């Protein structure tokens, strides 16, 4: 039989047992666990919802121009300056982070990446929202009632998605203080 003494302290895949060198033992409450796995699931769900909001919102109208009351022209995030490409990219990164968080009990790197990417996306979509409001204000003052500009639903959806990604950091699990299991000498 192979020597398993080098595996002492190893966790079972479900995290409920540890190897003492001779047999699997239940994890005592004082050992660090990812029992905050519910936080990890919430973290993964928020990152995935954030990704969906950013990707779908990027393809939807970000601004609508109405002229003479009946001519409507909508512009998505993919048109014009193309900031929608960044938000789609951010959404894809958040989707990968969400999938990683779903597949592992906890991944600090994926959680941190999701937070910072969502923070950048939130800053960009907030900027775009204020930019559309500024253009709307300028248009209404220059054209009177002939033309108007309004924010589109895609911009709001992308902003909500990015805020969900930022909020995901608050549902990140933390490990408790570690107590090293006793090492059983192999015989």
Helices and strands as residue ranges (DSSP letters): G 5-7, E 17-19, E 24-26, H 37-59, E 61-67, E 71-76, H 83-103, H 108-143, E 147-151, H 153-167, G 168-171
